[in-house]
Amino acid sequence: MGERIVVDAKGMACPGPITKLVKAYRKAKSGDIIEIYATDPGFKPDLEAWIKRTGNELVEISEEGGVIKAVIKVTAK
């Protein structure tokens, strides 16, 4: 089982959340889970584009109280 990496990008404007995700991804290994929290509405389309481009797996995306939670499984390493 991989490691769980939690990234808090709440309150950051675009491109902050995706930049923090990329930094976490660079340190991650295949099988790791990255859990990221963001409040920027532009994060969702950025994330979807990043997932398509990198081929990693989007396990879950949800929004509660203005906070977007995304869970990504690192598969493309």
Order of alpha helices (4+ residues) and beta strands (2+ residues): beta-alpha-beta-alpha-beta-beta
